[in-house]
Amino acid sequence: MVSVFAQKKEMPVPTPAQLVWQDAELTAVFHYDLHVFDGKKYNQAYNRTTPIPDINIFNPEQYDTDQWIRSAKGMGAQIAIITATHETGFALYQSEVNPYCMKALKWKDGKGDIVRDFVNSCRKYGVKPGIYIGIRWNSFLGVYDFMMPKDGSKFQQNRQDFYNKMCEGMTEELMSRYGDLAIVWYDGGGHGPELGGADILPIVEKYQKNIIFYHNSQRADIRWGGSESGTVPYPCWGTYPFPYSHSRNKEVVNKNNFQLLKNGDPEGEYYMPAMSDAPLRGYKGRHEWFWEPGDEAHVFPIENLMGMYEKSVGHNSTLILGLTPDDRGLIPSGDSLRLTEFGDAIKAEYGNPLKSTSGEGNKYEIKFKSSTEVSRFIIQEDIRYGERVRSYVIEGKVNGKWTVLCEGSCIGHKRIAKLDEPVNVSAVCLKINDSLDKPLVKNFSLF
């Protein structure tokens, strides 16, 4: 049935960029910075506040961005993101506004441009490129949480003005030089001019008309899913009450362990799907976004990665997996192999449905000629027209009688539902019990 509150307001629908984002399902983010080469364990607090003594430790002698992207393709990633700058403030490209960049290196005689090579490799292998711009921290210039040390002096204000202009200049360089980009990701937001930071949003919008902008205090096209576990809880609605994710209204957003970010808001006015991020090297209590020596045992096993997939993509989110090129300039072979195994496992589990159907309306039935074992289901709405479904049930015909197998609320881009135990059925029926408008089911598949 259609809810009585269905027509209170216009239903939020995704932009073309948001459709591309959710259809991608799997994204890789590559973290690379000077401290990868120091031979030490990564220490976030230290690296945010302590300049690298010698930038020429950066010397990846087997550097190959093609190998990076082939590794990401192994898991099925359709979007890949590179950290153009991160906590040290060092820029992995040829910047005209930030002297702390690849021009200052002996490597490649100061002519290297990792962002350029990365984007070219993405396009070579049919992956959509994205760029991460870290301006929240800069250990080289002494920037902490977007700001120069505050002492109320004119000198401090001049330094802040310089830094803001540099961040705006880097944004212009990165948004204008490398063609169309799928996403720009500002770590911790952009801290807009109303908060004393750089005015980056107009620059992004000038050069990139169809991009995922994530995020600042003015706009966010996706939201953080509330943890770095690679998962979101169920339900996870693709709509949200604010246009700016978690950089404002923190007393609401941070409440109950980020519940709003994790679950979204089915009545939210803005279409803003959740992303689920985690590093590939996060097993057994580790959480390594950057490569460090002797860390191979912390690459997640396949069963953990499949759990992430089912509780991110299968919960109406996008999985972003952090990959870590090493000091040679390569994704380690064990990491690359695990990504291929992950991609193969997804195909094995969800690549060949027993049967599928689609259409419009409240009822979708699939019949079998003989009793057939089922254990998993995929449901997808046609989200071009918004998230309409509010309640559904899946029933199976077991020994001639209809039995409830599972039920839920949110479907969105993709819902993966698993049974505790397989069941033999002669038919399966998806029933939409409540929706905001006519249900549009893009895919109902049995496995």
VENURLIN-V26567 format. One record per residue. SS is DSSP state (h for helix, s for strand, l for the rest). PHI is phi in whole degrees, -180 to 180 (NA if undefined). NEAR is the number of other C-alpha atoms within 8 Angstrom. Layout:
BEGIN
SS_PHI_NEAR, SS_PHI_NEAR
END
This chain:
BEGIN
l_NA_7, s_-99_9, l_-65_9, l_-69_5, l_-92_6, l_-63_10, l_-101_7, l_-62_5, l_-151_5, l_-66_5, l_-74_6, l_-65_9, l_-129_10, l_-73_13, l_-76_6, h_-55_7, h_-66_11, h_-69_11, h_-64_11, h_-60_8, h_-61_11, h_-72_11, h_-66_7, h_-63_11, l_67_12, s_-121_14, s_-130_14, s_-113_13, s_-120_12, s_-100_12, l_-100_12, l_-145_10, l_-163_10, h_-58_12, h_-71_10, h_-59_14, h_-100_9, l_-89_7, l_73_8, l_-116_8, l_-65_6, l_-66_11, l_-128_6, h_-60_6, h_-60_6, h_-67_7, h_-70_13, h_-75_12, h_-122_10, l_-124_8, l_-63_8, l_-71_9, l_-61_4, l_-138_5, h_-68_8, h_-80_8, h_-66_8, l_-72_10, l_-157_9, l_-76_8, l_-74_6, l_-115_7, l_-47_8, l_-156_8, h_-69_12, h_-59_9, h_-65_9, h_-59_11, h_-72_13, h_-60_9, h_-63_13, h_-64_13, h_-63_11, h_-58_13, h_-89_13, l_98_8, l_-62_14, l_-108_12, s_-131_13, s_-134_16, s_-123_13, s_-117_13, s_-77_14, s_-64_12, s_-141_14, l_-140_14, l_-68_13, l_-73_15, l_90_14, l_-74_13, s_-99_13, l_-87_13, l_-157_13, l_-89_11, l_-92_12, l_-92_5, l_-110_7, l_-117_9, l_-67_8, l_-86_9, s_-148_13, h_-65_15, h_-64_13, h_-85_8, l_-90_12, l_-77_7, h_-58_10, h_55_7, h_53_8, h_74_10, l_-110_9, l_-70_11, l_-146_10, h_-67_9, h_-61_10, h_-61_9, h_-62_9, h_-62_12, h_-62_11, h_-63_8, h_-66_11, h_-56_14, h_-68_10, h_-61_7, l_-107_8, l_72_7, l_-109_13, s_-81_11, s_-86_14, s_-140_14, s_-130_13, s_-102_13, s_-118_13, l_-94_13, l_-114_14, l_-72_14, l_-125_15, s_-155_15, l_-67_15, l_-67_11, l_-97_6, l_80_10, s_-88_13, s_-132_13, l_56_6, l_79_10, s_-120_10, l_-68_10, l_-55_8, l_-90_7, l_-134_5, l_79_6, l_-88_7, h_-64_6, h_-60_6, h_-62_12, h_-65_9, h_-63_8, h_-66_9, h_-65_10, h_-61_8, h_-61_8, h_-64_9, h_-59_11, h_-65_9, h_-64_10, h_-65_11, h_-66_12, h_-66_9, h_-64_11, h_-59_12, h_-64_11, h_-60_9, h_-73_9, h_-84_13, h_-106_9, l_-95_6, l_-118_9, l_76_6, l_-67_5, l_-120_13, l_-79_13, s_-155_12, s_-120_13, s_-121_12, s_-98_13, l_-64_11, l_73_8, l_98_12, l_-112_15, l_50_13, l_-61_13, h_-62_8, h_-66_6, h_-110_6, l_92_7, l_-103_12, l_-76_13, l_-97_11, l_-93_11, h_-60_8, h_-60_7, h_-70_12, h_-59_12, h_-67_8, h_-68_7, h_-100_9, l_-127_11, l_-78_7, l_-131_7, l_-131_10, s_-80_13, s_-103_11, s_-140_14, l_-154_18, l_-147_15, l_-79_13, l_-112_9, l_-157_12, l_-148_15, l_-96_13, l_-135_14, s_-127_13, s_-64_12, l_-85_13, l_92_10, l_-160_10, l_-112_10, l_-97_8, l_76_15, l_-138_14, l_-132_15, l_-73_9, l_-110_8, l_-82_8, l_-131_14, l_-75_14, l_-85_15, s_-115_15, s_-152_16, l_-81_9, l_-124_8, l_-89_11, l_-132_12, l_55_15, l_-120_11, l_-92_12, l_-140_7, l_52_7, h_-66_9, h_-66_6, h_-92_7, h_-67_11, l_-83_11, h_-67_10, h_53_5, h_59_6, h_63_10, h_-58_12, h_-63_11, h_-64_14, h_-71_13, h_-97_12, l_69_15, l_-142_11, l_-61_8, l_-100_7, l_-63_11, l_-82_10, s_-118_10, s_-82_12, l_-152_13, l_-68_15, s_-85_17, s_-112_13, s_-118_17, s_-118_14, s_-162_12, s_-80_12, l_-59_13, s_-94_15, l_-134_13, l_-83_12, l_57_5, l_83_5, l_-86_8, l_-157_9, s_-104_11, l_-78_11, l_-114_11, l_-64_12, l_-148_12, l_-68_7, l_69_5, l_-116_9, h_-62_8, h_-69_6, h_-101_10, s_-72_12, l_-60_10, l_-67_8, h_-59_10, h_-62_6, h_-69_8, h_-65_10, h_-66_11, h_-62_8, h_-61_12, h_-58_12, h_-70_10, l_-104_13, l_-123_16, l_-57_15, l_-75_13, s_-115_16, l_73_16, l_-125_17, s_-115_15, s_-90_16, s_-111_13, s_-105_13, s_-83_14, s_-113_14, l_-131_11, s_-58_15, l_-95_11, l_-73_11, l_-83_10, l_94_12, l_-130_13, s_-73_13, l_-54_8, h_-60_6, h_-65_7, h_-65_11, h_-64_12, h_-63_9, h_-64_11, h_-65_12, h_-64_12, h_-62_11, h_-63_13, h_-60_11, h_-65_9, h_-67_10, h_-62_10, h_-63_9, h_-65_8, h_-81_8, h_-129_8, l_-89_7, l_-135_8, l_-67_9, l_-63_7, s_-155_8, s_-141_10, s_-151_10, s_-160_9, s_149_9, s_-122_8, l_115_10, l_-101_11, s_-142_8, s_-138_12, s_-114_9, s_-124_10, s_-114_7, s_-117_9, s_-71_5, s_-144_5, s_-58_8, s_-132_9, s_-80_8, s_-127_10, s_-143_12, s_-142_10, s_-137_12, s_-119_13, s_-125_13, s_-136_13, s_-85_15, l_-84_12, h_-74_11, h_-56_7, h_-108_8, l_93_11, l_-84_11, l_-98_13, s_-73_15, s_-119_11, s_-160_12, s_-145_13, s_-142_13, s_-113_12, s_-114_13, s_-123_14, s_-88_12, s_-113_11, l_52_6, l_83_6, s_-121_7, s_-74_8, s_-130_8, s_-69_9, s_-96_9, s_-165_9, s_-151_9, s_-168_7, l_-119_9, l_-76_12, l_-114_14, l_63_16, l_-62_12, l_-159_13, s_-122_15, s_-103_12, s_-115_9, s_-120_7, s_-87_9, s_-63_5, s_-137_5, s_-59_8, s_-136_9, s_-92_9, s_-135_14, s_-101_15, s_-160_10, s_-134_12, s_-134_11, s_-95_13, s_-118_11, s_-92_14, s_-89_10, s_-151_11, s_-155_15, l_-83_12, l_-163_9, l_-56_10, l_-63_12, s_-123_10, s_-97_13, s_-76_10, s_-161_12, s_-130_14, s_-126_12, s_-114_12, l_-135_12
END
